[in-house]
Amino acid sequence: MKMFESTSSVLTECSNMLVAQSTNARNRSLINRLFNGEAPSTDEERVQQNLKTNVNYLEGTRIASNATNQLNNAFEKGDRYFSVSLDKGPIHKRSVWSSYITACLNKELKRNACYRSNRESARAQVVLHGPGPLVWGNKRSPIPKCFGVEDMILPSGTLTSMENLDRFGIYQEITWSEL
């Protein structure tokens, strides 16, 4: 794990990671524009290329919506997100306790609108960009916070498995009271 000697070395490393991701950021911006329904060409491009039409028929938006709905149905329609099995305690009570804990935890998570919304936002990002970052900042809560992939900075060459990830940054705006 890389240790930083000063705040300026942290800022330098963040700047290096941002520069490495600049091409990806431009591509994500173009994808977002098209899938949000904006016209494929800007006014300047339309004039330069002498285009007579500049229409977005929202086919990409429809495809992304269908894909996101399929992912949401696959992950949300089941009766539970996970199951708990115990390996401690009286053997004759483990299965009963496991079932009870599983039911209680899943019930609370299924009811939690914030949990569901964050997971759905992450899946929508998966459809458009690949990664859908969820970050657990509160040690005492199972509810993650969804960040836009554009708000994450990672070192170039990070593997999909993230086994070589030793640092990352998250851009997050906070209010005075949160600070």
N, C-alpha and C positions, 0 to 999 in steps of 0.2 A: 504494500500500500504506500502510495506516495504521500510524503509529509511536506507541508508547505512551511517555509521559513517566515513569511510575512504576508500581510494582506495584499501587497502589490503582486506577489507571486500567484496568489489565488486569482486576482483579476486578470493577470496575464494568461493563466491557464484557461479561464472562462472565455477570454477573447479568442484564443487559439481554437477552442472548441466551436465557437460561433462562426468563425471564418470557415472552418472545415464543413460546417453544415449549411453554408449560404446557398449552394446550388440546390440542395434538397428543399430549403425554405422557399426558394423561388418556384420550384415545381409544385410544392404543396399549395402555394398561393394560387397558381393557375388552376389546379384541380378544384380548390375551394370555390373559385370564381365560377367555373363552369357548372359545378354541381349545385351551386346556390342560385342558378338560373340566369346569370349574367351572360351577355352576348359573347360569342367566342373571340371576337376581335375588338380591340379598342378603337376609338374614333380615329386616332392617328393611323393605325394599321389599316383600317378600312379605306381611308383616303389614299395612303401610299400604294395599296394593292388594287385600287380602283374597284372595290367590292360593291356590288349593288344591293346585296342582302347581308344582314348580320343578325341571324336569328338563332336563339337557343331553344330547341323544341322540347327541352326538359327530359330527354330520353335518359341521360345519365342520372338525373335526379330520381327518376322513376326506378331505374335499376338499383341505385344505391338504397333507396327506400325499401325495395323488396328484399334486398340482401340483409339490411339491418333488421327488418321484421322477421326474417327467417332465423337469424341469430338470436334475437330476443325470444322468439317462440321456443327455440331449442333449449335455451338456458332458463327461461322463466316459467314455462308451462308445467314442469314437473312438480311433484308434491314437496320436494325438498332439494336444497342445494348440496347437501352433504349428509353423511351419517357418522355418528360417533360410536366407537366401540371401545370398551374399557378393558384394560389388562390388569387392573388393581381392584381390590375389594373382594367381597365374598363371591365365589364362583357362581352360586345359584342365583345371585341378584344382578350380575353384570348385564345380562341381556335386557332385563326390565329397566335398569337404570340407563343403559345405552339408548333404548327406545325413547324413554322419557326426555332425556337431555336432547336427543336429536329432534324430537317433536317441538320442544320449547324453543330451542335456538332457531330452527328453521321458521317457525311461526313468527317470531319477532323480526327476522330478516325479511320475510315475505311481506310483512306489514309496513316495513320502513320505506317510505317514499324516497328519502334521500339515498339510501342504499341502491334501490332499483334505478333511480335516475342516473346516478354515477356509473353504474354498470352499463346502462343503455347508452350513455354518452361514450363510454370507452368502446363499446361495440360499433358504434357509428364511425368512430375514428379508425377502427380496424378495417372497416369496409373501404374507406377512402385512402388511408395512408399506411396501413399495416399495423404499427403499434398503437395500442390504446392504453396510455399510462394511467394507472391507479396507484395512489400513494397513501400509505397509512401513516399519518402524522401523530395520531393520538394513540398512545400505548394501551389505553383502556377501552378503546372502541373498535368494533369490528367493521365500522363503516369507513371505506376508503374515500379519498377525494380524487376526483377526475381532473387531470390536467390535459390541456391541449398538447399534442405532440410538438407543436411549435414552441411551447414553453419549456421543453426539456432540452438540455444540452448534454451530449454524450461525447466521449472521446471517439475520434474516427477509428474504425477497425473494431468496434465493439461487436462481439459475436451475438447472434440471436439468442443463444442460451444465457448470455450475459455473464458467463463464467470468467471472462477477463475484465469485467467492469469493476474498476477500483475507485471511480469517482464519477459524479454527475452533478448537474446543476438544474435547478427549477426556478423559473421566473414566476414570481407570485406577487400580485399587488395585494396589499393589506391596508386595513383602515388604521387610524390612530389608536383606537381601542384595542385592536388585535396586536399592535406593536407593543 
